[in-house]
Amino acid sequence: MEHQLDKTFNLPNRLGFHYFPDVDHYSQKHLKEWLPILQQMKIGWLVLNSPLTHAISEDFVRPLVDSGIKLIVDFRQPLTQEPEWYTLEVLLSAYGKWGVSHAILDRNANMRESWGSSRWGNPDLIKGYADQFLKFAGLALDNTIYPVLGPLVPGGDYWDSAFIKILLLKIKDSASAVIRNNLSFSTYGWTFNRSLDWGSGGPSVWSDSGAYQIPTENQQNQQGFRAYEWVDAAVRTVFGRSLPVMLLETGISSSIENFTEVFHELGDQINIAGLINGRNVYIRENPNHLLSPLPSYIKSANFFVLSSSNPDHRSFCWFNENGQRLSAAQAFYIRERLLDSDSVRESPQTIPPSGVSHEFSYQRYILISQELLLSVTDLLDSLHLLLEREKPMVGFSPEDASRAASIIFITNDFGPEPDLMQSLRSNGSLVSIIQPQKIPAFLKENNYENT
């Protein structure tokens, strides 16, 4: 597989974020705090949760639009009740005048809990849902906003690949030509803790994948980051061509409601950011294999979440509520060379000979042990001189770290497990073990105090 890097300068800006997952952060104070950060990160898209009773302030929306950021308004209309169409029309009219680009009415239509037991049992549920979406789509287009069909849950109570085929046929049969020509779709960018290439190729490659089956490595399905390929296959079958797709909650491991792990995979987030920016990215499980690039019909990929006041979202946040970078944002800034630095100097550490360096995916990796998760921001602050100068990968995965030529392992453990150390050194990596309290001494000894 070859990526055409010589053409990346023509790529549109597809990098996006979900803003706060509430409706309480739309003041001028919040705009003043977050707009410079969004501009520094070169964000092209932003998903805003909109109240159903009133519009987000024009004074908040217009500056974002004027800065070149495309806005996706997410209404999250409950499927248990009929939309207030008059109010919705008023909101769309305002957003259209202020420059909002896209709008999503609802989500998760293939889940029982979205509808409630009584509505879920309706034999015409999908037809009714199609009619509701088409009414919304007409209102949105009347106000120069592109309508986006809400995402389905990969798998789901009603298997999504079956649900969407029926839904798209209903939409095609009833939609006007204007709606058919201006449709956009959305899908979750969840990884389900699987490889970023899981399910790549869609149903044309994994033709034996069936509804409600337990997937295996030899029979992959749509329950992974590449779910959009399966949506696109259904769209092409019904409409004869690909149509725009927006990725939501990009790179998280699975549904937030079902999320039980302490920390999602930082490396996946950063690798997806590389794909969004049109770079060559090597698959984590096989450093010699390139990840499939994002197709052109992917118009935006929106990470969850920029920041949140909800403690349940702690491990998903890129920034804290005061705009301070957390681990994902710090790693992104490093990889995108957004940190202020006069020069990038060579590391004083000894690197394995060039004869074996081609085997490594990264030159340097800072591995932070899991028990230091809650103090990661302070750790990265203490390491900022090294980060600015070396631009290393930063993460929590020993497997990823073992693919780096030089590893700095930050841990409280004075005697790390022999098996772990053997794994880290298995490819010839140079490993330095540092306790948090010894970071200043390490930086001084290696001449990092002078920038």
C-alpha positions in Angstrom: 0.0 0.0 0.0 1.4 3.4 -0.9 0.2 6.8 0.3 0.5 9.7 -2.0 2.3 12.1 0.3 3.2 14.4 -2.5 -0.5 15.3 -2.7 -1.2 15.9 0.9 -1.1 19.7 0.5 -4.4 19.4 -1.4 -6.1 17.6 1.4 -9.0 19.5 3.1 -8.8 20.0 6.8 -10.7 17.1 8.3 -9.4 17.3 11.8 -12.2 17.9 14.3 -13.3 17.7 17.9 -16.4 17.3 20.0 -16.6 20.4 22.1 -17.8 20.0 25.7 -20.4 17.3 25.9 -22.9 19.7 27.5 -24.6 23.0 26.8 -23.0 25.0 29.5 -19.7 26.3 27.9 -20.9 28.7 25.3 -20.0 32.0 27.0 -17.6 34.7 25.7 -15.2 33.6 28.4 -15.2 30.1 27.0 -14.8 31.4 23.4 -11.8 33.5 24.4 -10.2 30.5 26.1 -10.8 27.9 23.5 -10.7 29.6 20.1 -7.0 30.3 20.2 -6.4 26.6 21.2 -8.5 25.4 18.3 -6.7 27.7 15.9 -3.3 26.6 17.2 -4.2 23.0 16.6 -5.5 23.9 13.1 -8.9 22.4 13.8 -11.2 22.3 10.8 -14.4 21.0 12.4 -16.2 21.3 15.8 -19.3 19.4 17.0 -21.5 21.5 19.3 -24.3 20.0 21.4 -27.3 22.3 20.9 -30.2 22.7 23.3 -33.6 21.8 21.9 -35.2 24.9 23.4 -32.9 27.7 22.3 -30.0 28.4 20.1 -26.3 28.6 21.1 -25.4 32.3 21.2 -24.6 34.0 17.9 -21.7 35.6 19.6 -20.2 32.2 20.2 -21.1 30.6 16.8 -20.0 33.4 14.4 -16.4 33.8 15.6 -15.8 30.1 15.2 -17.3 30.2 11.7 -15.3 33.4 10.8 -12.1 31.6 11.9 -12.7 28.9 9.3 -14.0 26.2 11.5 -17.0 24.2 10.2 -19.6 23.6 12.8 -21.7 20.5 13.2 -24.7 21.1 15.4 -25.8 18.0 17.3 -29.4 18.2 18.6 -29.5 14.8 20.2 -33.3 14.7 19.8 -34.7 11.8 22.0 -36.3 9.2 19.8 -38.9 8.5 22.6 -40.7 11.7 21.6 -41.7 13.6 18.5 -39.5 16.7 17.7 -41.0 20.1 18.3 -40.8 20.9 14.6 -41.6 24.6 14.8 -38.9 25.2 17.5 -36.4 23.1 15.4 -37.2 25.2 12.3 -36.5 28.4 14.3 -33.1 27.0 15.5 -32.1 25.8 12.1 -33.0 29.2 10.7 -30.7 31.0 13.2 -27.9 28.5 12.8 -28.1 28.8 9.0 -27.8 32.6 9.1 -24.8 32.4 11.4 -22.9 29.9 9.1 -23.4 26.5 10.7 -22.4 23.9 8.2 -24.0 20.6 9.2 -26.7 19.3 11.7 -27.5 16.0 13.2 -30.9 15.3 14.7 -30.5 12.1 16.7 -28.4 9.1 17.4 -28.4 5.3 17.9 -31.7 4.5 16.1 -30.8 0.8 16.1 -30.8 0.6 20.0 -33.9 -0.4 22.0 -33.1 2.0 24.8 -33.2 4.9 22.3 -36.9 4.3 21.5 -38.3 2.8 24.7 -40.0 -0.6 24.7 -43.4 0.6 23.3 -42.0 2.5 20.3 -39.3 -0.2 19.7 -42.0 -2.8 19.0 -43.5 -0.7 16.1 -43.2 -2.8 12.9 -42.9 0.4 10.9 -40.2 1.8 13.1 -37.6 2.2 10.3 -40.1 3.8 7.9 -41.2 6.2 10.6 -37.6 7.0 11.4 -36.8 7.6 7.7 -39.8 10.0 7.4 -38.7 11.9 10.5 -35.1 12.3 9.1 -36.4 13.5 5.7 -38.6 16.1 7.4 -35.5 17.3 9.3 -33.4 17.2 6.2 -35.8 19.4 4.3 -35.8 22.0 7.1 -32.0 21.9 7.3 -31.5 22.4 3.6 -34.1 25.2 3.5 -31.7 27.0 5.9 -28.5 26.1 3.9 -27.4 23.5 6.4 -26.4 20.0 5.3 -28.4 17.3 7.1 -26.4 14.4 8.6 -28.0 11.0 9.2 -27.3 10.2 12.9 -24.8 7.3 13.7 -25.9 3.8 14.4 -24.2 1.7 17.0 -21.9 -0.9 15.3 -23.7 -4.1 16.0 -26.5 -2.9 18.2 -29.9 -4.4 19.2 -31.0 -4.2 15.6 -27.9 -5.2 13.7 -26.7 -1.9 12.1 -25.7 -3.3 8.7 -29.3 -4.7 8.3 -30.9 -1.6 9.7 -29.1 0.9 7.5 -29.9 -1.1 4.3 -33.6 -0.9 4.9 -33.3 2.7 6.1 -31.4 3.9 3.0 -34.0 2.3 0.7 -36.8 4.1 2.5 -34.9 7.4 2.3 -34.2 6.9 -1.4 -37.8 6.0 -2.2 -39.2 9.1 -0.4 -36.5 11.8 -0.7 -36.5 14.6 -3.2 -33.7 15.0 -5.6 -32.4 18.0 -3.6 -32.2 15.9 -0.4 -30.6 12.9 -2.2 -27.9 15.1 -3.7 -27.1 16.8 -0.3 -27.1 13.9 2.1 -24.3 13.3 4.6 -23.9 10.3 6.9 -22.1 9.7 10.2 -20.6 6.8 12.0 -18.8 6.2 15.2 -15.0 6.0 15.0 -14.8 3.6 18.0 -12.0 1.1 18.0 -13.6 -1.6 20.2 -10.0 -2.1 21.5 -9.1 -3.6 18.1 -6.5 -2.8 15.4 -7.2 0.4 13.5 -7.3 -1.7 10.4 -10.0 -4.1 11.8 -12.7 -4.7 9.2 -10.8 -2.8 6.5 -12.2 -3.4 3.1 -15.8 -3.7 4.4 -18.2 -6.5 3.3 -16.5 -7.0 0.0 -13.5 -8.4 1.9 -15.3 -9.9 4.8 -18.2 -11.3 2.9 -19.0 -14.1 5.4 -19.5 -11.7 8.2 -23.1 -12.1 9.4 -25.4 -10.3 11.8 -25.0 -11.0 15.5 -22.0 -13.3 14.9 -19.0 -13.1 17.3 -16.1 -11.8 15.1 -12.7 -13.4 14.9 -9.4 -12.4 13.4 -10.3 -14.6 10.4 -13.8 -13.1 10.1 -13.8 -9.5 10.9 -16.8 -7.1 10.9 -17.8 -3.5 11.2 -17.2 -3.3 15.0 -14.0 -1.3 14.7 -12.6 2.1 13.6 -13.3 1.2 9.9 -17.1 1.0 10.4 -17.4 3.8 7.9 -16.3 1.5 5.1 -19.4 -0.7 5.9 -21.7 2.3 5.9 -20.2 3.5 2.6 -20.8 0.0 1.1 -24.5 0.3 2.0 -24.6 3.8 0.6 -23.1 2.9 -2.7 -25.4 -0.1 -3.0 -28.5 2.1 -2.7 -27.3 5.4 -4.1 -24.7 4.2 -6.6 -21.9 6.4 -5.3 -20.2 7.4 -2.1 -21.6 10.3 -0.1 -19.9 12.3 2.6 -19.3 10.7 6.0 -18.5 12.4 9.3 -16.7 10.3 12.0 -17.9 10.9 15.5 -16.2 10.1 18.8 -13.1 9.1 16.8 -10.6 6.8 18.3 -12.3 5.9 21.6 -12.5 2.2 22.5 -16.2 1.7 22.5 -19.5 3.3 23.7 -18.9 5.6 26.6 -21.8 4.1 28.5 -20.1 0.7 28.2 -16.6 1.9 28.8 -14.9 0.2 31.7 -11.2 0.5 31.2 -9.1 3.1 33.0 -7.4 4.6 29.9 -8.0 4.5 26.2 -5.2 3.9 23.8 -3.3 7.1 23.3 -1.3 5.7 20.4 -4.5 5.1 18.5 -5.6 8.7 18.9 -2.3 10.0 17.6 -2.1 7.5 14.7 -5.7 8.5 13.6 -4.6 12.1 13.7 -1.8 11.2 11.4 -4.2 9.5 9.0 -6.5 12.5 9.1 -3.5 14.6 8.0 -2.7 12.3 5.2 0.5 10.8 6.7 2.0 7.3 6.4 1.1 5.5 9.7 2.3 2.1 10.6 0.0 -0.5 12.1 0.7 -1.0 15.8 0.5 -4.8 15.6 2.8 -4.9 12.6 5.3 -2.0 12.2 6.1 -3.0 8.7 2.5 -2.6 7.5 0.9 0.8 6.7 -2.5 1.6 7.9 -5.1 2.1 5.2 -5.5 5.8 4.5 -8.8 7.6 5.1 -10.9 7.8 1.9 -11.9 11.1 0.4 -15.6 10.7 1.4 -14.6 11.1 5.0 -15.2 14.8 5.4 -14.3 15.1 9.1 -13.1 13.0 11.9 -14.0 14.4 15.3 -12.2 13.3 18.5 -14.1 12.9 21.7 -13.6 15.1 23.6 -11.9 18.5 23.7 -12.7 18.9 27.4 -15.4 18.0 29.9 -16.6 18.8 33.4 -18.0 15.2 33.7 -15.6 13.0 35.7 -16.7 10.0 33.7 -15.0 11.6 30.7 -11.7 12.1 32.4 -9.8 9.6 30.3 -11.2 10.9 27.0 -10.3 14.6 27.5 -7.5 16.2 25.5 -7.5 19.3 27.8 -8.7 20.1 31.3 -11.3 22.7 31.8 -8.7 25.5 32.1 -7.2 24.6 28.7 -4.2 22.8 30.1 -3.0 20.0 27.7 -3.5 16.5 28.9 -1.6 13.4 27.6 -3.4 13.1 24.2 -3.1 16.8 23.5 0.5 16.8 24.6 1.4 13.9 22.3 -0.5 15.6 19.5 1.4 18.9 20.0 4.7 17.0 20.0 3.9 15.0 16.8 2.6 18.0 15.0 5.5 20.2 16.1 3.3 22.7 17.8 5.4 23.2 20.8 7.5 26.3 21.0 11.1 25.4 20.3 14.0 27.3 18.7 15.6 24.1 17.5 15.4 20.4 17.7 18.7 19.0 19.0 20.0 15.5 19.0 19.6 13.5 22.1 22.7 12.9 24.2 21.5 9.4 24.8 23.2 6.6 22.9 21.0 5.2 20.1 21.3 1.7 18.7 23.5 1.5 15.5 21.9 2.6 12.3 22.1 -0.9 11.0 19.1 -1.9 13.2 17.3 1.5 13.4 15.2 0.6 10.3 13.3 -1.9 12.5 11.9 0.8 14.8 8.7 2.6 14.3 9.8 5.5 16.5 13.2 7.0 17.4 12.2 7.8 21.0 9.3 6.9 23.3 8.5 8.0 26.8 6.6 5.2 28.5 4.6 6.2 31.5 3.5 3.4 33.8 -0.2 3.0 34.4 0.0 3.8 38.1 1.1 7.3 37.2 -2.0 7.9 35.0 -3.5 10.5 37.3 -0.3 12.5 37.5 0.5 12.4 33.8 0.0 16.2 33.3 2.5 17.0 36.0 4.9 14.5 34.6 4.7 16.0 31.1 5.2 19.4 32.5 8.4 18.3 34.3 9.6 16.8 31.0 8.7 19.7 28.8 12.3 20.6 28.0 13.0 17.1 26.7 9.6 17.0 24.9 10.3 20.2 23.1 13.8 19.2 22.1 13.3 15.5 21.2 9.7 15.4 20.0 9.3 11.7 21.2 6.2 9.6 21.2 4.5 9.6 24.6 2.2 6.8 25.8 1.3 4.0 28.2 1.8 1.0 25.9 4.9 -1.2 26.5 4.2 -2.9 23.2 4.4 0.5 21.4 7.4 1.5 23.4 9.3 -1.7 22.4 9.2 -0.4 18.8 11.3 2.6 19.7 15.1 2.9 19.5 15.3 4.7 22.8 12.8 4.3 25.7 12.5 6.4 28.8 10.4 4.4 31.3 8.8 6.6 34.0 7.7 4.5 36.9 7.5 4.4 40.7 8.8 0.8 40.6 12.5 0.7 41.5 12.7 -2.9 40.2 10.4 -3.3 37.1 9.4 -6.9 36.3 12.1 -8.8 34.4 9.6 -9.9 31.8 8.6 -6.4 31.1 12.2 -5.2 30.8 13.0 -8.1 28.5 10.0 -7.2 26.3 11.1 -3.5 26.1 14.6 -4.5 25.1 13.6 -7.4 22.8 14.2 -5.3 19.6 17.5 -3.8 20.8 16.0 -0.7 22.4 18.0 1.3 24.9 15.9 1.6 28.1 16.3 4.3 30.8 14.3 3.8 34.0 13.4 7.0 35.9 11.4 7.6 39.0 9.3 10.8 38.8 11.2 12.5 41.6 14.5 11.9 39.7 13.3 13.6 36.5 15.0 17.0 37.3 18.3 15.2 38.0 18.0 13.2 34.8 17.4 16.3 32.7 20.3 18.1 34.3 22.7 15.1 33.8 21.7 15.0 30.1 22.0 18.7 29.5 18.3 19.3 29.0 18.2 22.4 31.3 19.7 24.5 28.5 17.3 25.2 25.6 
